[in-house]
Structures are given as structure tokens and as C-alpha cells.
Amino acid sequence: MKYIPYGKQNIDEDDIKAVVEVLKSDYVTTGPKVSEFEKKVADYCGAEYAVAIANGTAALHAACMAAGIGPGDEVITTPITFVASSNCVLYCGGTPVFADIDPHTYNIDPEDIERKITPKTKAVIAVHLTGQPCDMERIHAIAKKYNLLVIEDAAHALGAEYKGQKIGSISDMTTFSFHPVKHITTGEGGMILTNNKDLYEKLLLARTHGITKNQDVMERCDGGWYYEQQSLGYNYRITDIQCALGISQMNKLDRFVEERRKIAGIYDEAFKNCPQVTVPYQMDECKNSYHLYVIQVKNRKEVFDKMREAGIGVIVHYIPVYTQPYYRHNGYDSVICKNAERYYASALSLPIYPGLTEDEQQYVIDKVLEYACL
Ligand SMILES: *Cc1c(COP(=O)(O)O)cnc(C)c1O
């Protein structure tokens, strides 16, 4: 059996053709494919505005900039996420505050969000871990009560549904990543969705150096060449080459998500009689899009090492962010989130991606049963 990674892209001839067409066109960086891709994702998710951007981390950074996060502001997020979800707050000079996770869903616990609120709290960044939607109703109720902005880091959740609604249109802003392990890929890439025009304008400025050519908002106009830098932004542009791939990949998103759900169902069934393996929690009224399939096993280190030896690219999502040396050395050394640490001690991500064959999945199942269910 060849090495089985935990996730990987699924690119076919259609995708390749779409990219080659752009290479032969007049635009290789910002051209018509950027807005076409933005519209495609916004329509799919039911959002009004979309800003395609260099990567998922840039999407989070731009969202924090648009939210006006700055020194003295606190932003509450989960420790069980990729470091980008809280680094984006640091980029803006703000302070990430970690709320513990719910022990069943592994997502941020709304009760702990409320406990961590101070007069400095400005926003919440909710991460839909694995593609399992967070408890958005309760998060929004808290946000309303304390006047906070809600940003969803939906890097795992393209195609997921919360109470009949696609993730992407529920909060002030929702960010996605199109890294090759995610649901669809553009190589590197990201997007922010919003229904708020004011936030949309700020996101556009964040993407291009704070520069605008919109005469309605300029302080003056010296002529047709004139543009204004109105804030400090970045070069976070994405290219037409990448967006052509993204458009082509979007055509297959529903099939990709369906395939991930099918693989998850087979894992669920295979482990249901093995008490040593805890399978993902099934939420009512929500549809997980299964970017990841995370099990909990007591002898995680042993299972991890043996599965790696067997050529299976299991991995751990995630190490609690506040335990990273950079965070510990910058004021987080006394932070403890008990549920997050308990989760981290036993978590293991199994391979899941469209294109994982039945034989490969059976091999993974056999090895989990062999090493975890002795
Ligand atoms: C992948 C990921 C990101 C960052 O996306 P990039 O495109 O790699 O910058 C942010 N948050 C989470 C939860 C992710 O999984």
C-alpha cells in the first residue's frame, strides 16, 4: 500500500484546462476570474459580498482589520485551531483570549466565551473544527448582548450547514482557505464573505495597500490617474490563475463534500463497536462537511506512531495554541483550558479526502482497530 496522507487535493483535466486558458489570456493576476470566483462562492454560500485573497491567513488578517481590531482590544477564540485563527489578532496589535471547547463537539464553548468577556472584548472568532458548525445561535446571542463582532474561521467548513443555512452567510464575516488539504483548492488562496457593505469596502482596502480609486470616497481627485491610500493595507491579491482553478473546483464542491460524508459514515460504522475509539459527535440540524475526521483514542501516541509506520499519514489537529512557545513567552504561560487539553491528549485525524479508495480506507480501519482496540 502506498503512503496515505490525511488529506490532499483532487485535481482533474477540467481544472488543468481552466488554468491553461488563463495562462493564454491577457490576465495572469487580477482579471475577470477573481470576481467570477468571488461570485461563485458568495452565491453558493448565500452571502452578498466576497473578497478573494492570497490565503486563509490573509483572509483572517483582513477580517480583523475590517473589524477595527487594534491595541487594547480583546478577541475571543478557541485554542483548538490552527495558529492563524489567533495570530491574525496579534497582527493587528490586539490580544487573543482563549475560551475552552465543548467536550462533545470540540468547538468553542459559548458559556466559556461569556465568562471570558471583559470591557475590552471586541469580537469572537468561531472556528468550525473539522467542518462541524459551532453553536452559532448562542454565540450570536452573546455577541448581541455584549455588542461584539462575530467572525467565523470556516477554513474547515466550506459546504457545511447550520440549521439549513450554508456556512458563510451567518455572521459579520466568514473566512475560507483554499489550501490543498481543504475542500477546494487554488494552491494558496482564501476568501472573506460578508453581507455588510461597509466591512466589504474595508476588506478591499486591506487587500490592496489601503488604496482606492473610488471617487465617491476619495478626499480629492487630481485626474484620471489619481488614486488614494486611505489606510494601511497589504498586497494580499490572489491571481486569475488561482481563481480559474477555484471556479473549476467549485463545480465539484458538492460531490467532494458528499464523498467526505460517505467516508465519515464508513468510519463511524467501523468503529461503533470499539469502545476505545470515540467517533465525531453528530449535531442535530447541522451538516458537518468533514474537512477532518478526528477520533479520540486513549493510547494516541502509540496509535499515531504505529500508523505512521504502517504508511498512514495520521496527524493531530490541534496542539492548544496557547501552549506554543511564542504564546507562552508572551503572557499565556498560565492559561489552561481543561477540555482543550483533554481533547489534545487523545485526538487523532484519520485520512479523509475525495479519491481515498475503499481499499485504502479499509486498510486505515484495520490498523485503527488493530492498534487502538486491542
Ligand atoms: C488552513 C487554516 C487556516 C489558514 O489558511 P491558509 O490558507 O493556510 O493561510 C486558518 N484557520 C484554520 C482553522 C485552518 O485550517
Ligand as a Chemical Component Dictionary entry (heavy atoms), coordinates in Angstrom:
data_LIG
# 
_chem_comp.id                   LIG 
_chem_comp.type                 NON-POLYMER 
_chem_comp.pdbx_formal_charge   0 
_chem_comp.three_letter_code    LIG 
# 
loop_
_chem_comp_atom.comp_id 
_chem_comp_atom.atom_id 
_chem_comp_atom.alt_atom_id 
_chem_comp_atom.type_symbol 
_chem_comp_atom.charge 
_chem_comp_atom.model_Cartn_x 
_chem_comp_atom.model_Cartn_y 
_chem_comp_atom.model_Cartn_z 
_chem_comp_atom.pdbx_ordinal 
LIG C1 C1 C 0 -5.913 26.226 6.894  1  
LIG C2 C2 C 0 -6.397 27.048 8.025  2  
LIG C3 C3 C 0 -6.135 28.415 8.122  3  
LIG C4 C4 C 0 -5.144 29.134 7.247  4  
LIG O1 O1 O 0 -5.328 29.031 5.917  5  
LIG P1 P1 P 0 -4.100 29.244 4.900  6  
LIG O2 O2 O 0 -4.765 29.293 3.583  7  
LIG O3 O3 O 0 -3.179 28.074 5.070  8  
LIG O4 O4 O 0 -3.433 30.527 5.265  9  
LIG C5 C5 C 0 -6.732 29.126 9.135  10 
LIG N1 N1 N 0 -7.532 28.534 10.034 11 
LIG C6 C6 C 0 -7.776 27.217 10.005 12 
LIG C7 C7 C 0 -8.681 26.621 11.022 13 
LIG C8 C8 C 0 -7.209 26.422 9.002  14 
LIG O5 O5 O 0 -7.437 25.106 9.000  15 
# 
loop_
_chem_comp_bond.comp_id 
_chem_comp_bond.atom_id_1 
_chem_comp_bond.atom_id_2 
_chem_comp_bond.value_order 
_chem_comp_bond.pdbx_ordinal 
LIG C1 C2 SING 1  
LIG C2 C3 SING 2  
LIG C2 C8 DOUB 3  
LIG C3 C4 SING 4  
LIG C3 C5 DOUB 5  
LIG C4 O1 SING 6  
LIG O1 P1 SING 7  
LIG P1 O2 DOUB 8  
LIG P1 O3 SING 9  
LIG P1 O4 SING 10 
LIG C5 N1 SING 11 
LIG N1 C6 DOUB 12 
LIG C6 C7 SING 13 
LIG C6 C8 SING 14 
LIG C8 O5 SING 15 
# 
